[in-house]
Amino acid sequence: MFVTFLSFAKNRAAAPDFMAAHNEWIARGFADGVFHCVGTLQPEAGGAILAHGESRAAHDARIAADPFVVQGIVTAQTHEINARRTAPALDFLKAPA
């Protein structure tokens, strides 16, 4: 499982120009079954993504293709989590024993 934090960067002012493309990119992540939660870091500091179901290399490539990353609107920092305990609804996130 991956948690990626998208922190606003130098080109933050360009966010409105690329918001539609960024939202389409997010929709693809959900459609591909990889994104499970996407939200805003508070207070308006960027965003966060909970993802599962692809390799680290594939996830890094997906994040690098985000129009916000490409345009320098955000910088991405990904953490890989080896989930050992979950609520029953999140059992699919558990790492193999």
Biopython code that builds the backbone (N, CA, C, O; Angstrom):
import numpy as np
from Bio.PDB.StructureBuilder import StructureBuilder

atoms = [
    (1, "MET", "N", (0.857, -1.160, 0.000)),
    (1, "MET", "CA", (0.000, 0.000, 0.000)),
    (1, "MET", "C", (0.908, 1.230, 0.000)),
    (1, "MET", "O", (1.982, 1.228, 0.601)),
    (2, "PHE", "N", (0.457, 2.265, -0.679)),
    (2, "PHE", "CA", (1.225, 3.497, -0.766)),
    (2, "PHE", "C", (0.382, 4.672, -0.284)),
    (2, "PHE", "O", (-0.814, 4.757, -0.561)),
    (3, "VAL", "N", (1.027, 5.564, 0.433)),
    (3, "VAL", "CA", (0.428, 6.853, 0.759)),
    (3, "VAL", "C", (1.335, 7.889, 0.119)),
    (3, "VAL", "O", (2.528, 7.958, 0.415)),
    (4, "THR", "N", (0.761, 8.687, -0.754)),
    (4, "THR", "CA", (1.523, 9.729, -1.439)),
    (4, "THR", "C", (0.981, 11.084, -1.019)),
    (4, "THR", "O", (-0.220, 11.344, -1.096)),
    (5, "PHE", "N", (1.893, 11.942, -0.572)),
    (5, "PHE", "CA", (1.545, 13.310, -0.219)),
    (5, "PHE", "C", (1.981, 14.227, -1.353)),
    (5, "PHE", "O", (3.129, 14.180, -1.796)),
    (6, "LEU", "N", (1.063, 15.055, -1.814)),
    (6, "LEU", "CA", (1.334, 16.025, -2.876)),
    (6, "LEU", "C", (1.338, 17.407, -2.223)),
    (6, "LEU", "O", (0.286, 17.934, -1.862)),
    (7, "SER", "N", (2.516, 17.982, -2.077)),
    (7, "SER", "CA", (2.665, 19.282, -1.415)),
    (7, "SER", "C", (2.821, 20.377, -2.456)),
    (7, "SER", "O", (3.582, 20.241, -3.414)),
    (8, "PHE", "N", (2.086, 21.468, -2.253)),
    (8, "PHE", "CA", (2.182, 22.565, -3.208)),
    (8, "PHE", "C", (3.616, 23.050, -3.325)),
    (8, "PHE", "O", (4.352, 23.095, -2.339)),
    (9, "ALA", "N", (4.005, 23.413, -4.550)),
    (9, "ALA", "CA", (5.364, 23.843, -4.879)),
    (9, "ALA", "C", (5.328, 25.243, -5.488)),
    (9, "ALA", "O", (4.324, 25.950, -5.396)),
    (10, "LYS", "N", (6.437, 25.628, -6.108)),
    (10, "LYS", "CA", (6.595, 26.976, -6.658)),
    (10, "LYS", "C", (5.487, 27.382, -7.620)),
    (10, "LYS", "O", (5.054, 28.535, -7.616)),
    (11, "ASN", "N", (5.032, 26.459, -8.431)),
    (11, "ASN", "CA", (4.077, 26.782, -9.488)),
    (11, "ASN", "C", (2.621, 26.614, -9.035)),
    (11, "ASN", "O", (1.743, 26.377, -9.864)),
    (12, "ARG", "N", (2.363, 26.730, -7.756)),
    (12, "ARG", "CA", (1.020, 26.535, -7.200)),
    (12, "ARG", "C", (-0.036, 27.393, -7.888)),
    (12, "ARG", "O", (-1.174, 26.956, -8.061)),
    (13, "ALA", "N", (0.329, 28.600, -8.280)),
    (13, "ALA", "CA", (-0.632, 29.516, -8.902)),
    (13, "ALA", "C", (-1.207, 28.959, -10.203)),
    (13, "ALA", "O", (-2.271, 29.395, -10.642)),
    (14, "ALA", "N", (-0.520, 28.005, -10.824)),
    (14, "ALA", "CA", (-1.001, 27.426, -12.080)),
    (14, "ALA", "C", (-2.020, 26.305, -11.853)),
    (14, "ALA", "O", (-2.536, 25.748, -12.822)),
    (15, "ALA", "N", (-2.314, 25.968, -10.620)),
    (15, "ALA", "CA", (-3.225, 24.856, -10.332)),
    (15, "ALA", "C", (-4.567, 24.966, -11.060)),
    (15, "ALA", "O", (-5.017, 23.971, -11.628)),
    (16, "PRO", "N", (-5.221, 26.122, -11.070)),
    (16, "PRO", "CA", (-6.512, 26.190, -11.773)),
    (16, "PRO", "C", (-6.421, 25.818, -13.254)),
    (16, "PRO", "O", (-7.363, 25.255, -13.813)),
    (17, "ASP", "N", (-5.296, 26.130, -13.886)),
    (17, "ASP", "CA", (-5.122, 25.839, -15.312)),
    (17, "ASP", "C", (-5.031, 24.340, -15.604)),
    (17, "ASP", "O", (-5.324, 23.905, -16.718)),
    (18, "PHE", "N", (-4.628, 23.553, -14.609)),
    (18, "PHE", "CA", (-4.415, 22.124, -14.813)),
    (18, "PHE", "C", (-5.344, 21.262, -13.956)),
    (18, "PHE", "O", (-5.183, 20.043, -13.899)),
    (19, "MET", "N", (-6.313, 21.891, -13.292)),
    (19, "MET", "CA", (-7.206, 21.149, -12.392)),
    (19, "MET", "C", (-8.025, 20.089, -13.136)),
    (19, "MET", "O", (-8.179, 18.976, -12.633)),
    (20, "ALA", "N", (-8.544, 20.404, -14.301)),
    (20, "ALA", "CA", (-9.336, 19.419, -15.050)),
    (20, "ALA", "C", (-8.486, 18.203, -15.403)),
    (20, "ALA", "O", (-8.934, 17.067, -15.243)),
    (21, "ALA", "N", (-7.276, 18.427, -15.876)),
    (21, "ALA", "CA", (-6.384, 17.317, -16.232)),
    (21, "ALA", "C", (-5.994, 16.519, -14.993)),
    (21, "ALA", "O", (-5.909, 15.292, -15.052)),
    (22, "HIS", "N", (-5.756, 17.195, -13.879)),
    (22, "HIS", "CA", (-5.428, 16.526, -12.620)),
    (22, "HIS", "C", (-6.601, 15.657, -12.169)),
    (22, "HIS", "O", (-6.402, 14.519, -11.744)),
    (23, "ASN", "N", (-7.817, 16.184, -12.258)),
    (23, "ASN", "CA", (-9.000, 15.415, -11.864)),
    (23, "ASN", "C", (-9.233, 14.216, -12.778)),
    (23, "ASN", "O", (-9.682, 13.167, -12.315)),
    (24, "GLU", "N", (-8.935, 14.353, -14.061)),
    (24, "GLU", "CA", (-9.026, 13.218, -14.990)),
    (24, "GLU", "C", (-8.001, 12.149, -14.620)),
    (24, "GLU", "O", (-8.296, 10.955, -14.673)),
    (25, "TRP", "N", (-6.802, 12.579, -14.246)),
    (25, "TRP", "CA", (-5.750, 11.661, -13.808)),
    (25, "TRP", "C", (-6.205, 10.903, -12.551)),
    (25, "TRP", "O", (-6.007, 9.691, -12.454)),
    (26, "ILE", "N", (-6.805, 11.606, -11.603)),
    (26, "ILE", "CA", (-7.331, 10.962, -10.397)),
    (26, "ILE", "C", (-8.412, 9.946, -10.777)),
    (26, "ILE", "O", (-8.413, 8.825, -10.269)),
    (27, "ALA", "N", (-9.324, 10.328, -11.661)),
    (27, "ALA", "CA", (-10.402, 9.425, -12.079)),
    (27, "ALA", "C", (-9.835, 8.144, -12.693)),
    (27, "ALA", "O", (-10.381, 7.062, -12.475)),
    (28, "ARG", "N", (-8.738, 8.256, -13.462)),
    (28, "ARG", "CA", (-8.101, 7.068, -14.045)),
    (28, "ARG", "C", (-7.564, 6.152, -12.945)),
    (28, "ARG", "O", (-7.674, 4.930, -13.044)),
    (29, "GLY", "N", (-6.984, 6.743, -11.900)),
    (29, "GLY", "CA", (-6.472, 5.944, -10.787)),
    (29, "GLY", "C", (-7.571, 5.140, -10.118)),
    (29, "GLY", "O", (-7.366, 3.983, -9.753)),
    (30, "PHE", "N", (-8.752, 5.756, -9.953)),
    (30, "PHE", "CA", (-9.888, 5.033, -9.388)),
    (30, "PHE", "C", (-10.407, 3.986, -10.372)),
    (30, "PHE", "O", (-10.700, 2.857, -9.978)),
    (31, "ALA", "N", (-10.521, 4.350, -11.639)),
    (31, "ALA", "CA", (-11.022, 3.418, -12.651)),
    (31, "ALA", "C", (-10.113, 2.197, -12.782)),
    (31, "ALA", "O", (-10.586, 1.092, -13.044)),
    (32, "ASP", "N", (-8.817, 2.400, -12.599)),
    (32, "ASP", "CA", (-7.852, 1.300, -12.674)),
    (32, "ASP", "C", (-7.875, 0.432, -11.413)),
    (32, "ASP", "O", (-7.218, -0.608, -11.364)),
    (33, "GLY", "N", (-8.627, 0.855, -10.399)),
    (33, "GLY", "CA", (-8.715, 0.095, -9.155)),
    (33, "GLY", "C", (-7.522, 0.263, -8.248)),
    (33, "GLY", "O", (-7.324, -0.538, -7.333)),
    (34, "VAL", "N", (-6.718, 1.288, -8.479)),
    (34, "VAL", "CA", (-5.493, 1.512, -7.713)),
    (34, "VAL", "C", (-5.696, 2.546, -6.605)),
    (34, "VAL", "O", (-5.200, 2.354, -5.495)),
    (35, "PHE", "N", (-6.402, 3.616, -6.877)),
    (35, "PHE", "CA", (-6.650, 4.640, -5.863)),
    (35, "PHE", "C", (-7.849, 4.212, -5.022)),
    (35, "PHE", "O", (-8.871, 3.773, -5.550)),
    (36, "HIS", "N", (-7.706, 4.348, -3.713)),
    (36, "HIS", "CA", (-8.782, 3.982, -2.793)),
    (36, "HIS", "C", (-9.266, 5.174, -1.985)),
    (36, "HIS", "O", (-10.371, 5.143, -1.442)),
    (37, "CYS", "N", (-8.464, 6.216, -1.897)),
    (37, "CYS", "CA", (-8.855, 7.442, -1.191)),
    (37, "CYS", "C", (-7.971, 8.578, -1.699)),
    (37, "CYS", "O", (-6.752, 8.439, -1.796)),
    (38, "VAL", "N", (-8.601, 9.690, -2.016)),
    (38, "VAL", "CA", (-7.874, 10.893, -2.423)),
    (38, "VAL", "C", (-8.504, 12.055, -1.676)),
    (38, "VAL", "O", (-9.729, 12.158, -1.602)),
    (39, "GLY", "N", (-7.680, 12.927, -1.124)),
    (39, "GLY", "CA", (-8.235, 14.052, -0.389)),
    (39, "GLY", "C", (-7.269, 15.219, -0.316)),
    (39, "GLY", "O", (-6.141, 15.156, -0.806)),
    (40, "THR", "N", (-7.741, 16.276, 0.304)),
    (40, "THR", "CA", (-6.981, 17.515, 0.427)),
    (40, "THR", "C", (-6.273, 17.561, 1.771)),
    (40, "THR", "O", (-6.872, 17.275, 2.807)),
    (41, "LEU", "N", (-4.990, 17.922, 1.749)),
    (41, "LEU", "CA", (-4.273, 18.171, 2.990)),
    (41, "LEU", "C", (-4.748, 19.506, 3.545)),
    (41, "LEU", "O", (-4.849, 20.491, 2.814)),
    (42, "GLN", "N", (-5.033, 19.532, 4.806)),
    (42, "GLN", "CA", (-5.545, 20.757, 5.425)),
    (42, "GLN", "C", (-4.434, 21.477, 6.170)),
    (42, "GLN", "O", (-3.563, 20.813, 6.732)),
    (43, "PRO", "N", (-4.423, 22.771, 6.200)),
    (43, "PRO", "CA", (-5.319, 23.664, 5.460)),
    (43, "PRO", "C", (-4.760, 23.970, 4.082)),
    (43, "PRO", "O", (-3.747, 24.658, 3.960)),
    (44, "GLU", "N", (-5.402, 23.473, 3.060)),
    (44, "GLU", "CA", (-5.063, 23.716, 1.653)),
    (44, "GLU", "C", (-3.557, 23.658, 1.372)),
    (44, "GLU", "O", (-2.979, 24.566, 0.776)),
    (45, "ALA", "N", (-2.944, 22.556, 1.825)),
    (45, "ALA", "CA", (-1.501, 22.394, 1.670)),
    (45, "ALA", "C", (-1.131, 21.466, 0.520)),
    (45, "ALA", "O", (0.050, 21.276, 0.231)),
    (46, "GLY", "N", (-2.128, 20.892, -0.133)),
    (46, "GLY", "CA", (-1.880, 19.944, -1.211)),
    (46, "GLY", "C", (-2.870, 18.811, -1.122)),
    (46, "GLY", "O", (-4.038, 19.026, -0.795)),
    (47, "GLY", "N", (-2.413, 17.592, -1.412)),
    (47, "GLY", "CA", (-3.321, 16.452, -1.396)),
    (47, "GLY", "C", (-2.633, 15.196, -0.931)),
    (47, "GLY", "O", (-1.420, 15.171, -0.722)),
    (48, "ALA", "N", (-3.432, 14.136, -0.769)),
    (48, "ALA", "CA", (-2.911, 12.833, -0.364)),
    (48, "ALA", "C", (-3.674, 11.743, -1.100)),
    (48, "ALA", "O", (-4.854, 11.894, -1.416)),
    (49, "ILE", "N", (-2.983, 10.651, -1.367)),
    (49, "ILE", "CA", (-3.551, 9.527, -2.105)),
    (49, "ILE", "C", (-3.217, 8.241, -1.366)),
    (49, "ILE", "O", (-2.067, 8.020, -0.986)),
    (50, "LEU", "N", (-4.207, 7.400, -1.165)),
    (50, "LEU", "CA", (-4.009, 6.047, -0.662)),
    (50, "LEU", "C", (-4.188, 5.112, -1.847)),
    (50, "LEU", "O", (-5.248, 5.087, -2.472)),
    (51, "ALA", "N", (-3.155, 4.349, -2.154)),
    (51, "ALA", "CA", (-3.179, 3.488, -3.339)),
    (51, "ALA", "C", (-2.719, 2.079, -2.973)),
    (51, "ALA", "O", (-1.965, 1.873, -2.022)),
    (52, "HIS", "N", (-3.201, 1.117, -3.762)),
    (52, "HIS", "CA", (-2.868, -0.284, -3.521)),
    (52, "HIS", "C", (-3.102, -1.061, -4.810)),
    (52, "HIS", "O", (-4.004, -0.746, -5.586)),
    (53, "GLY", "N", (-2.276, -2.082, -5.026)),
    (53, "GLY", "CA", (-2.544, -2.969, -6.143)),
    (53, "GLY", "C", (-1.613, -2.836, -7.328)),
    (53, "GLY", "O", (-1.899, -3.362, -8.404)),
    (54, "GLU", "N", (-0.499, -2.135, -7.147)),
    (54, "GLU", "CA", (0.491, -2.057, -8.215)),
    (54, "GLU", "C", (1.876, -2.013, -7.582)),
    (54, "GLU", "O", (2.009, -1.740, -6.389)),
    (55, "SER", "N", (2.899, -2.280, -8.376)),
    (55, "SER", "CA", (4.276, -2.265, -7.875)),
    (55, "SER", "C", (4.706, -0.836, -7.549)),
    (55, "SER", "O", (4.070, 0.135, -7.957)),
    (56, "ARG", "N", (5.791, -0.743, -6.812)),
    (56, "ARG", "CA", (6.326, 0.584, -6.488)),
    (56, "ARG", "C", (6.716, 1.320, -7.769)),
    (56, "ARG", "O", (6.446, 2.514, -7.900)),
    (57, "ALA", "N", (7.340, 0.630, -8.702)),
    (57, "ALA", "CA", (7.756, 1.267, -9.958)),
    (57, "ALA", "C", (6.541, 1.779, -10.729)),
    (57, "ALA", "O", (6.562, 2.889, -11.262)),
    (58, "ALA", "N", (5.479, 0.967, -10.789)),
    (58, "ALA", "CA", (4.266, 1.393, -11.495)),
    (58, "ALA", "C", (3.613, 2.571, -10.777)),
    (58, "ALA", "O", (3.126, 3.501, -11.420)),
    (59, "HIS", "N", (3.603, 2.529, -9.452)),
    (59, "HIS", "CA", (3.011, 3.637, -8.696)),
    (59, "HIS", "C", (3.812, 4.924, -8.915)),
    (59, "HIS", "O", (3.238, 5.986, -9.154)),
    (60, "ASP", "N", (5.126, 4.822, -8.834)),
    (60, "ASP", "CA", (5.965, 6.007, -9.050)),
    (60, "ASP", "C", (5.743, 6.590, -10.444)),
    (60, "ASP", "O", (5.692, 7.809, -10.607)),
    (61, "ALA", "N", (5.610, 5.724, -11.446)),
    (61, "ALA", "CA", (5.355, 6.199, -12.814)),
    (61, "ALA", "C", (3.991, 6.875, -12.911)),
    (61, "ALA", "O", (3.845, 7.890, -13.591)),
    (62, "ARG", "N", (2.989, 6.308, -12.227)),
    (62, "ARG", "CA", (1.654, 6.904, -12.227)),
    (62, "ARG", "C", (1.709, 8.303, -11.591)),
    (62, "ARG", "O", (1.146, 9.255, -12.131)),
    (63, "ILE", "N", (2.378, 8.418, -10.463)),
    (63, "ILE", "CA", (2.475, 9.712, -9.774)),
    (63, "ILE", "C", (3.232, 10.722, -10.649)),
    (63, "ILE", "O", (2.844, 11.887, -10.728)),
    (64, "ALA", "N", (4.294, 10.281, -11.293)),
    (64, "ALA", "CA", (5.082, 11.174, -12.153)),
    (64, "ALA", "C", (4.265, 11.698, -13.326)),
    (64, "ALA", "O", (4.583, 12.752, -13.876)),
    (65, "ALA", "N", (3.213, 10.972, -13.719)),
    (65, "ALA", "CA", (2.363, 11.390, -14.839)),
    (65, "ALA", "C", (1.254, 12.358, -14.431)),
    (65, "ALA", "O", (0.553, 12.883, -15.296)),
    (66, "ASP", "N", (1.081, 12.603, -13.134)),
    (66, "ASP", "CA", (0.077, 13.564, -12.669)),
    (66, "ASP", "C", (0.401, 14.935, -13.280)),
    (66, "ASP", "O", (1.524, 15.417, -13.135)),
    (67, "PRO", "N", (-0.554, 15.564, -13.955)),
    (67, "PRO", "CA", (-0.285, 16.884, -14.531)),
    (67, "PRO", "C", (0.216, 17.906, -13.501)),
    (67, "PRO", "O", (1.002, 18.789, -13.842)),
    (68, "PHE", "N", (-0.228, 17.791, -12.260)),
    (68, "PHE", "CA", (0.270, 18.709, -11.221)),
    (68, "PHE", "C", (1.752, 18.471, -10.945)),
    (68, "PHE", "O", (2.493, 19.420, -10.689)),
    (69, "VAL", "N", (2.187, 17.225, -10.996)),
    (69, "VAL", "CA", (3.608, 16.920, -10.804)),
    (69, "VAL", "C", (4.398, 17.386, -12.020)),
    (69, "VAL", "O", (5.439, 18.028, -11.882)),
    (70, "VAL", "N", (3.906, 17.064, -13.201)),
    (70, "VAL", "CA", (4.587, 17.442, -14.445)),
    (70, "VAL", "C", (4.793, 18.954, -14.521)),
    (70, "VAL", "O", (5.845, 19.419, -14.957)),
    (71, "GLN", "N", (3.791, 19.713, -14.098)),
    (71, "GLN", "CA", (3.839, 21.179, -14.198)),
    (71, "GLN", "C", (4.506, 21.846, -12.996)),
    (71, "GLN", "O", (4.574, 23.074, -12.945)),
    (72, "GLY", "N", (4.995, 21.077, -12.038)),
    (72, "GLY", "CA", (5.667, 21.652, -10.870)),
    (72, "GLY", "C", (4.713, 22.346, -9.917)),
    (72, "GLY", "O", (5.132, 23.207, -9.144)),
    (73, "ILE", "N", (3.445, 21.990, -9.959)),
    (73, "ILE", "CA", (2.445, 22.563, -9.052)),
    (73, "ILE", "C", (2.569, 21.910, -7.683)),
    (73, "ILE", "O", (2.367, 22.559, -6.656)),
    (74, "VAL", "N", (2.902, 20.623, -7.674)),
    (74, "VAL", "CA", (3.124, 19.895, -6.432)),
    (74, "VAL", "C", (4.403, 19.071, -6.538)),
    (74, "VAL", "O", (4.874, 18.757, -7.630)),
    (75, "THR", "N", (4.941, 18.736, -5.390)),
    (75, "THR", "CA", (5.992, 17.728, -5.304)),
    (75, "THR", "C", (5.378, 16.526, -4.590)),
    (75, "THR", "O", (4.533, 16.682, -3.708)),
    (76, "ALA", "N", (5.808, 15.339, -4.974)),
    (76, "ALA", "CA", (5.236, 14.120, -4.429)),
    (76, "ALA", "C", (6.226, 13.416, -3.518)),
    (76, "ALA", "O", (7.419, 13.335, -3.811)),
    (77, "GLN", "N", (5.710, 12.914, -2.418)),
    (77, "GLN", "CA", (6.493, 12.087, -1.503)),
    (77, "GLN", "C", (5.660, 10.848, -1.193)),
    (77, "GLN", "O", (4.574, 10.952, -0.621)),
    (78, "THR", "N", (6.167, 9.680, -1.570)),
    (78, "THR", "CA", (5.434, 8.435, -1.392)),
    (78, "THR", "C", (6.066, 7.604, -0.288)),
    (78, "THR", "O", (7.286, 7.466, -0.197)),
    (79, "HIS", "N", (5.193, 7.058, 0.545)),
    (79, "HIS", "CA", (5.603, 6.135, 1.604)),
    (79, "HIS", "C", (4.922, 4.801, 1.336)),
    (79, "HIS", "O", (3.721, 4.747, 1.074)),
    (80, "GLU", "N", (5.697, 3.731, 1.404)),
    (80, "GLU", "CA", (5.137, 2.389, 1.245)),
    (80, "GLU", "C", (4.865, 1.830, 2.631)),
    (80, "GLU", "O", (5.725, 1.870, 3.510)),
    (81, "ILE", "N", (3.663, 1.309, 2.815)),
    (81, "ILE", "CA", (3.248, 0.774, 4.112)),
    (81, "ILE", "C", (2.962, -0.707, 3.957)),
    (81, "ILE", "O", (2.220, -1.125, 3.068)),
    (82, "ASN", "N", (3.557, -1.483, 4.830)),
    (82, "ASN", "CA", (3.326, -2.913, 4.870)),
    (82, "ASN", "C", (2.269, -3.145, 5.951)),
    (82, "ASN", "O", (2.602, -3.387, 7.112)),
    (83, "ALA", "N", (0.999, -3.070, 5.563)),
    (83, "ALA", "CA", (-0.108, -3.145, 6.521)),
    (83, "ALA", "C", (-0.169, -4.520, 7.170)),
    (83, "ALA", "O", (-0.235, -5.533, 6.474)),
    (84, "ARG", "N", (-0.148, -4.561, 8.477)),
    (84, "ARG", "CA", (-0.235, -5.815, 9.231)),
    (84, "ARG", "C", (-1.584, -5.976, 9.913)),
    (84, "ARG", "O", (-2.059, -7.097, 10.089)),
    (85, "ARG", "N", (-2.209, -4.860, 10.300)),
    (85, "ARG", "CA", (-3.521, -4.896, 10.938)),
    (85, "ARG", "C", (-4.417, -3.882, 10.234)),
    (85, "ARG", "O", (-3.999, -2.769, 9.917)),
    (86, "THR", "N", (-5.634, -4.289, 10.003)),
    (86, "THR", "CA", (-6.604, -3.400, 9.371)),
    (86, "THR", "C", (-7.984, -3.651, 9.959)),
    (86, "THR", "O", (-8.237, -4.700, 10.551)),
    (87, "ALA", "N", (-8.860, -2.695, 9.791)),
    (87, "ALA", "CA", (-10.271, -2.922, 10.061)),
    (87, "ALA", "C", (-10.759, -3.916, 9.015)),
    (87, "ALA", "O", (-10.218, -3.961, 7.910)),
    (88, "PRO", "N", (-11.773, -4.714, 9.344)),
    (88, "PRO", "CA", (-12.236, -5.739, 8.385)),
    (88, "PRO", "C", (-12.520, -5.210, 6.981)),
    (88, "PRO", "O", (-12.237, -5.895, 5.998)),
    (89, "ALA", "N", (-13.064, -4.025, 6.876)),
    (89, "ALA", "CA", (-13.375, -3.471, 5.555)),
    (89, "ALA", "C", (-12.120, -3.189, 4.737)),
    (89, "ALA", "O", (-12.194, -3.026, 3.519)),
    (90, "LEU", "N", (-10.971, -3.130, 5.399)),
    (90, "LEU", "CA", (-9.716, -2.811, 4.717)),
    (90, "LEU", "C", (-8.769, -4.006, 4.639)),
    (90, "LEU", "O", (-7.583, -3.834, 4.359)),
    (91, "ASP", "N", (-9.276, -5.207, 4.882)),
    (91, "ASP", "CA", (-8.421, -6.397, 4.853)),
    (91, "ASP", "C", (-7.683, -6.573, 3.531)),
    (91, "ASP", "O", (-6.605, -7.167, 3.502)),
    (92, "PHE", "N", (-8.241, -6.073, 2.448)),
    (92, "PHE", "CA", (-7.587, -6.199, 1.144)),
    (92, "PHE", "C", (-6.249, -5.464, 1.104)),
    (92, "PHE", "O", (-5.436, -5.717, 0.215)),
    (93, "LEU", "N", (-6.008, -4.562, 2.051)),
    (93, "LEU", "CA", (-4.761, -3.805, 2.089)),
    (93, "LEU", "C", (-3.623, -4.555, 2.799)),
    (93, "LEU", "O", (-2.460, -4.160, 2.711)),
    (94, "LYS", "N", (-3.968, -5.622, 3.492)),
    (94, "LYS", "CA", (-2.946, -6.344, 4.255)),
    (94, "LYS", "C", (-1.885, -6.944, 3.345)),
    (94, "LYS", "O", (-2.167, -7.469, 2.268)),
    (95, "ALA", "N", (-0.651, -6.841, 3.827)),
    (95, "ALA", "CA", (0.460, -7.448, 3.124)),
    (95, "ALA", "C", (0.413, -8.955, 3.339)),
    (95, "ALA", "O", (-0.035, -9.413, 4.390)),
    (96, "PRO", "N", (0.865, -9.728, 2.369)),
    (96, "PRO", "CA", (0.900, -11.193, 2.567)),
    (96, "PRO", "C", (1.747, -11.548, 3.777)),
    (96, "PRO", "O", (2.780, -10.923, 4.018)),
    (97, "ALA", "N", (1.327, -12.524, 4.525)),
    (97, "ALA", "CA", (2.056, -12.938, 5.732)),
    (97, "ALA", "C", (3.347, -13.648, 5.389)),
    (97, "ALA", "O", (4.080, -14.063, 6.287)),
]
sb = StructureBuilder()
sb.init_structure("model")
sb.init_model(0)
sb.init_chain("A")
sb.init_seg("    ")
for serial, (resi, resn, name, xyz) in enumerate(atoms, 1):
    if name == "N":
        sb.init_residue(resn, " ", resi, " ")
    sb.init_atom(name, np.array(xyz, "f"), 0.0, 1.0, " ", f" {name:<3s}", serial, name[0])
structure = sb.get_structure()
